[in-house]
Amino acid sequence: MEGLAIRVTDWSERWFPDSYIFAAIAVVVVAAGAMLAGAPAPAVAKAFGDGFWSLIPFTMQMAVVAIAGYVVAVSPPASMLIARLASLPRTARGAVAFVALVSLLTSLLNWAISLIFSGLLVRAIARRRGFRVDYRAASASAYLGMGATWALGLSSSAAQLQANPASLPKSLLDITGVIPFSDTIFLWQSMAMTAVLIVASLLIAYFSAPTEDRARTAADMGVDLNDADEGLSRPSRPGEWLEYSPILTLLLVAMGASWLYQEFSAKDPILAISNLNTYNFLFLLLGMLLNWRPKRFLRAVARSVPSTSGVLIQFPLYGGIAFILTKATGVDGATLSHHLASAFVSMATTESFSAVMGIYSAVLGFFVPSGGGKWIIEAPYVMQAANELKVHLGWAVQVYNAAEALPNLINPFWMLPLLGVLGIRAKDVVGFTFTQLLVHTPLVLLMLWAFARTLPYHAPVMP
């Protein structure tokens, strides 16, 4: 497995384009597909332009995810915790598997925490002197939560939407009803699938990691690992006094903590932390508090901003792709996403539904890598078919969740915040994540099909 991973990595380092080029090619491919499906070129162009800025709120949220995570992680207390965790592995391969375990488990709680925390853990491990860990393999392991387990955990966008009738469009609510967590992420079948994926991912990460004599370290790749706190000098003029004083930090944190208390008291804590605005607010406040003085906090923010460049310039392209898929209609009034869904639904039977819909979700996820947004696109077709074929509705949601994570293993969209923290490019890790994909794809499709046979159909439950 090590040889396969190295060969694929050698190929990807030579041929895999920059993530921006990857996104631009995806725009062209989807636009061509829409026109072949009957959409006129002006309609495709309009959809692209209309959608280009549609992800601006999400783009800002993702940029703040990277900034807030970095600011917290480089603070003195968090740096000590990460350094202690980084000291636990005893071998280079063990370090790669350890990062994978941290990524997989934390992603079940929150995907954003998983991305940033695992990335900074990789940097800390790479600074160790005792062994030569392959920086590419360790970085790929930090991403495994997004490619294997996050959508099966508490931050699953589709499961969250289906469990909250107030969040669902009425047209979708009429088809699916309310589907609680007990029928999605807390099904024993779903938890068993998660456990199998964790074990498989750890084994692949361990055995695909290059041995020390074949490893490329961060130093070999020219990555600067200097995250050390430089300390603060004394203020040189009266106007700088507040920059060095914790007074404003304490006032802001106290006000923010009051809001967080009200937010978590009024909502289910799991739902509250799954909201990206709440998550970012919490981590920014935590970053302020842990860095203590505004001067240290602002310095950490300045160092984190370069990690957001890929997010800022590439997410608009994916917004354009989503609109081409869902808004550019042909003479028959149908979009490319409608044609794709109809084609897959027409092929499905009660027995094959899980596998067929899994393939469809993975294909669409390659071009629209957005959990909740993509579910709104897919759900009307998929869930109507599930009702007609008498497939367990909660399992249909889990089919989507498990399958839509697969393309994340090679699509750079979700990699961007992590790559910014790690200081590398998608081509450096995709060889190792592709090796995971080769095993995950048949394994996931097999489990989706097998577990579906153990679940009876229940009619939609209306609120």
C-alpha positions in Angstrom: 0.0 0.0 0.0 2.9 2.3 0.6 4.2 1.7 -2.9 0.8 2.5 -4.4 0.5 5.7 -2.3 3.9 6.9 -3.4 3.3 6.1 -7.1 0.0 8.0 -7.0 1.6 10.9 -5.1 4.5 11.0 -7.6 1.9 11.2 -10.4 -0.3 13.8 -8.7 2.8 16.0 -7.9 3.6 16.0 -11.6 0.1 16.2 -13.1 -2.5 17.4 -10.5 -3.2 21.1 -11.1 -3.4 23.8 -8.6 -6.7 23.8 -6.8 -7.7 27.0 -8.6 -7.2 25.3 -12.0 -9.2 22.4 -10.7 -12.1 24.6 -9.9 -11.9 26.5 -13.2 -11.9 23.2 -15.2 -15.0 22.1 -13.2 -16.7 25.3 -14.2 -16.0 24.6 -17.9 -17.1 20.9 -17.6 -20.4 21.7 -15.8 -21.1 24.6 -18.3 -20.6 22.2 -21.2 -22.8 19.6 -19.6 -25.6 22.1 -19.0 -25.5 23.2 -22.7 -25.5 19.6 -23.8 -28.6 19.1 -21.7 -30.3 21.9 -23.6 -29.5 25.1 -21.7 -28.6 28.0 -24.0 -25.2 29.6 -23.6 -26.6 32.9 -22.3 -28.6 31.1 -19.6 -25.5 29.2 -18.5 -23.5 32.5 -18.4 -26.2 34.2 -16.4 -26.4 31.3 -13.9 -22.6 31.4 -13.5 -22.6 35.2 -12.9 -25.6 35.0 -10.5 -24.1 32.2 -8.5 -20.5 33.7 -8.4 -21.2 35.7 -5.3 -23.8 33.3 -3.8 -21.3 31.8 -1.4 -19.9 35.1 0.0 -21.3 34.6 3.5 -20.0 31.0 3.5 -16.7 32.2 2.1 -16.3 34.7 4.9 -17.3 32.0 7.4 -14.7 29.6 6.1 -12.0 32.3 6.1 -12.8 33.0 9.8 -12.7 29.3 10.5 -9.1 29.2 9.4 -8.2 32.5 11.2 -9.9 31.7 14.5 -8.6 28.2 14.6 -5.0 29.4 14.0 -5.3 32.2 16.5 -6.5 29.7 19.2 -3.9 27.1 18.3 -0.9 29.4 18.4 -1.8 30.9 21.8 0.5 29.8 24.6 -2.0 27.4 26.4 -3.2 25.7 23.2 0.4 25.4 21.9 1.3 23.5 25.0 -1.7 21.1 24.6 -0.9 20.5 20.9 2.8 20.0 21.7 1.9 17.4 24.4 -0.3 15.5 22.0 2.4 15.7 19.3 4.8 14.0 21.7 2.7 10.9 22.1 3.5 9.0 18.8 6.6 6.9 19.0 7.2 6.1 15.3 6.7 8.1 12.0 4.0 5.8 10.8 2.4 5.8 14.2 2.3 9.6 14.0 0.5 9.5 10.7 -2.1 7.1 12.1 -2.4 9.2 15.3 -3.2 12.4 13.2 -5.8 10.3 11.3 -7.5 9.2 14.5 -7.7 12.7 15.9 -9.1 14.0 12.6 -11.7 11.2 12.3 -12.9 11.5 15.9 -13.0 15.3 16.1 -14.9 15.5 12.8 -17.8 13.6 14.4 -18.2 16.6 16.8 -17.4 19.5 14.4 -15.7 19.4 11.0 -14.2 22.9 11.4 -12.5 21.9 14.6 -11.2 18.8 12.9 -9.6 20.6 10.0 -7.7 23.3 11.9 -6.8 21.3 15.0 -5.5 18.4 13.0 -3.5 20.6 10.7 -1.8 22.3 13.6 -1.1 18.9 15.2 0.7 17.9 12.0 2.9 21.0 12.2 3.8 20.2 15.8 4.6 16.6 15.0 6.7 17.7 12.0 8.8 19.8 14.3 9.9 16.7 16.3 13.5 15.6 16.0 13.1 11.9 16.9 11.9 10.6 13.5 11.3 11.6 9.9 7.6 11.8 9.4 6.3 12.2 5.8 4.7 15.6 5.8 2.5 14.7 2.8 1.1 11.6 4.5 0.5 13.3 7.8 -1.2 16.2 6.1 -3.5 13.9 4.2 -4.4 12.2 7.5 -5.4 15.5 8.9 -8.0 15.7 6.2 -9.5 12.3 6.7 -12.3 13.5 8.9 -13.7 15.5 6.0 -13.4 12.5 3.6 -14.8 9.8 5.8 -16.8 10.6 9.0 -17.8 14.2 9.4 -21.2 13.8 7.6 -22.0 10.8 9.8 -21.5 12.9 13.0 -23.2 15.7 14.8 -22.4 18.4 12.3 -24.0 16.6 9.4 -25.9 19.4 7.5 -28.5 17.1 6.0 -29.3 15.4 9.3 -29.5 18.7 11.1 -31.9 20.1 8.4 -34.1 17.0 8.5 -34.4 17.1 12.3 -35.5 20.7 12.4 -38.8 21.4 10.6 -38.3 25.2 10.9 -35.2 24.9 8.7 -36.8 22.8 5.9 -38.4 24.3 2.8 -42.1 23.4 2.9 -41.8 21.5 -0.4 -39.2 19.2 1.1 -41.0 18.9 4.5 -44.1 17.6 2.7 -42.0 14.8 1.2 -39.9 13.8 4.1 -41.6 15.0 7.3 -39.3 15.4 10.3 -36.5 12.8 10.6 -34.9 12.9 14.1 -31.3 12.0 14.8 -32.4 8.6 16.2 -33.3 7.7 12.6 -30.2 9.1 11.0 -26.8 9.5 12.7 -27.8 7.5 15.8 -29.0 4.4 13.9 -26.9 1.4 15.0 -26.3 0.8 11.3 -24.9 4.3 10.9 -22.7 4.0 14.0 -21.4 0.6 12.8 -20.6 2.1 9.4 -18.7 4.9 11.1 -16.7 2.5 13.2 -15.7 0.4 10.1 -14.6 3.6 8.2 -12.5 4.7 11.2 -10.7 1.4 11.4 -10.2 1.2 7.6 -8.9 4.7 7.4 -6.4 4.2 10.2 -5.1 1.0 8.6 -4.7 2.7 5.2 -3.1 5.8 6.8 -0.6 3.6 8.6 0.4 1.2 5.8 0.4 3.8 3.1 2.7 6.2 5.0 6.3 6.1 3.6 9.0 4.7 5.8 11.5 7.1 7.2 14.1 6.4 4.5 11.5 7.4 1.8 9.8 10.2 3.7 9.6 13.8 2.5 9.7 16.0 5.6 8.4 19.5 6.0 12.0 20.7 5.7 12.4 18.7 2.4 9.4 20.5 1.1 10.5 23.9 2.2 7.7 24.4 4.7 8.3 27.0 7.4 7.2 25.4 10.7 8.1 28.4 12.9 4.9 28.9 15.0 6.9 29.9 18.1 5.6 32.8 20.2 8.0 35.7 19.8 6.9 37.3 23.1 5.9 40.9 23.5 8.0 44.0 24.0 7.0 46.9 26.2 4.8 49.7 24.7 7.0 52.4 23.3 4.4 55.2 23.5 1.3 56.0 25.6 -1.0 55.3 22.6 0.1 51.7 22.6 -0.9 51.0 26.2 -4.3 49.5 25.5 -2.7 47.2 22.9 -0.7 45.6 25.7 -3.4 45.6 28.3 -5.9 42.8 28.7 -8.7 45.2 29.9 -10.4 45.5 26.5 -10.0 41.7 25.9 -11.8 41.0 29.2 -14.6 43.4 28.4 -15.2 42.0 24.9 -15.0 38.4 26.1 -17.4 39.1 28.9 -20.0 40.6 26.5 -19.5 37.8 24.1 -19.8 35.1 26.8 -23.1 36.6 27.8 -24.4 36.2 24.2 -23.1 32.6 24.0 -24.9 31.8 27.3 -28.2 33.0 25.9 -27.6 31.2 22.6 -26.8 27.9 24.2 -29.6 28.2 26.7 -32.2 28.9 24.1 -31.1 26.1 21.7 -29.9 22.5 21.8 -26.1 22.9 22.4 -25.3 20.6 19.5 -27.4 22.7 17.1 -25.9 25.9 18.5 -22.3 24.9 18.0 -23.1 23.5 14.5 -24.0 27.0 13.4 -20.8 28.4 11.8 -21.4 31.9 13.0 -21.7 30.7 16.6 -18.7 28.4 16.2 -16.6 31.3 14.8 -17.7 33.7 17.4 -16.8 31.2 20.2 -13.4 30.6 18.8 -12.6 34.2 18.1 -13.5 35.0 21.7 -11.4 32.1 22.9 -8.5 33.3 20.7 -8.7 36.8 22.3 -8.8 35.3 25.8 -6.0 32.8 25.3 -3.7 35.4 23.6 -4.7 37.7 26.5 -3.3 41.0 25.1 -4.7 42.6 21.9 -1.2 43.0 20.5 -0.5 39.2 20.6 -4.0 38.5 19.2 -3.6 40.8 16.3 -0.2 39.5 15.5 -1.6 35.9 15.4 -4.4 37.1 13.1 -1.9 38.8 10.7 0.1 35.5 10.5 -3.1 33.5 9.7 -4.5 35.6 6.9 -2.4 34.2 4.1 -4.0 30.8 4.8 -7.3 32.1 3.5 -6.2 33.1 0.0 -7.4 29.9 -1.6 -10.8 30.1 0.1 -11.4 33.8 -0.9 -10.7 33.3 -4.7 -12.0 29.8 -5.3 -15.2 29.5 -3.4 -17.0 32.0 -5.8 -16.2 29.6 -8.6 -18.0 26.8 -6.8 -20.9 29.1 -6.2 -21.1 29.6 -10.0 -20.9 25.8 -10.6 -23.8 25.2 -8.2 -26.0 27.8 -10.0 -25.2 26.4 -13.4 -26.3 22.9 -12.1 -29.5 24.2 -10.6 -30.6 27.4 -12.4 -29.6 27.1 -16.0 -32.7 25.6 -17.6 -33.2 24.1 -21.1 -36.3 24.5 -23.3 -38.0 21.7 -21.3 -37.5 23.8 -18.1 -35.2 21.3 -16.5 -31.7 21.9 -15.2 -28.7 19.7 -15.4 -29.1 18.6 -11.8 -32.7 17.5 -12.6 -31.6 15.5 -15.6 -28.9 13.8 -13.4 -31.3 13.0 -10.6 -33.9 11.7 -13.0 -31.4 9.4 -14.7 -30.2 7.9 -11.4 -33.7 7.6 -9.8 -35.0 5.8 -12.9 -32.3 3.2 -12.5 -33.0 2.5 -8.8 -35.0 -0.3 -7.3 -35.8 -1.0 -3.6 -32.8 -3.3 -3.5 -30.4 -1.1 -5.4 -31.6 2.3 -4.1 -28.8 2.8 -1.6 -25.9 2.0 -4.0 -27.4 3.9 -6.9 -28.1 7.0 -4.8 -24.7 6.7 -3.2 -23.1 6.9 -6.6 -25.3 9.8 -7.6 -24.5 11.8 -4.4 -20.8 11.2 -4.9 -20.8 12.3 -8.5 -22.8 15.5 -7.7 -20.7 16.1 -4.7 -17.6 16.3 -6.9 -19.0 19.5 -8.5 -21.1 20.9 -5.6 -19.0 20.1 -2.5 -21.5 21.7 0.0 -23.3 19.5 2.5 -26.5 21.4 3.3 -26.7 23.2 0.0 -26.3 20.1 -2.0 -28.9 18.2 0.1 -31.5 20.9 -0.8 -30.7 20.2 -4.5 -30.9 16.4 -4.2 -33.5 15.7 -1.5 -36.7 16.4 -3.4 -35.8 13.7 -6.0 -34.0 11.3 -3.7 -36.6 11.3 -0.9 -39.6 11.1 -3.2 -37.9 8.0 -4.8 -37.3 6.6 -1.3 -41.0 7.0 -0.5 -42.1 5.4 -3.7 -39.6 2.5 -3.3 -40.4 2.1 0.4 -36.8 2.8 1.6 -36.2 3.8 5.2 -36.1 7.7 5.0 -33.5 8.1 7.7 -31.2 5.7 5.9 -31.7 7.6 2.7 -30.3 10.6 4.5 -27.3 8.5 5.7 -26.8 7.3 2.1 -26.3 10.9 1.1 -24.1 11.6 4.1 -21.8 8.7 3.6 -21.5 9.1 -0.2 -21.2 12.8 -0.4 -18.0 12.7 1.7 -16.2 10.5 -0.8 -15.4 13.1 -3.4 -13.9 15.3 -0.6 -10.9 13.0 -0.7 -9.9 14.4 -4.1 -11.8 17.6 -4.5 -9.7 20.6 -3.1 -12.7 22.6 -2.0 -12.7 21.6 1.6 -8.9 21.1 1.7 -8.3 24.9 1.2 -8.4 26.1 4.9 -6.2 23.1 5.9 -3.7 23.5 3.1 -3.3 27.2 4.1 -2.5 26.2 7.6 -0.1 23.5 6.4 1.6 25.6 3.8 1.3 23.0 1.0 -0.8 22.4 -2.1 -3.5 19.9 -3.0 -1.1 17.9 -5.3 1.0 17.1 -2.3 -1.7 15.2 -0.4 -4.1 13.9 -3.1 -2.0 10.8 -3.8 -2.6 9.6 -0.2 -6.2 10.7 -0.1 -6.9 9.0 -3.5 -5.5 5.8 -2.0 -8.1 6.1 0.8 -10.8 6.7 -1.9 -9.9 3.5 -3.7 -10.8 1.5 -0.5 -13.6 3.8 0.8 -15.7 3.8 -2.3 -16.5 0.1 -2.6 -16.6 -0.3 1.2 -19.1 2.5 1.6 -21.4 1.4 -1.2 -21.3 -2.2 0.1 -22.3 -1.1 3.6 -25.0 1.3 2.3 -26.6 -1.6 0.4 -26.2 -4.2 3.2 -27.4 -2.1 6.1 -30.4 -0.9 4.0 -31.7 -4.5 4.0 -32.0 -4.4 7.8 -34.3 -1.3 8.0 -38.0 -1.2 7.4 -39.8 1.7 5.7 -41.9 4.2 7.8 -44.2 6.9 6.3 -43.1 10.5 6.8 -43.9 12.0 10.3 -45.2 15.5 10.1 -44.6 18.0 12.9 
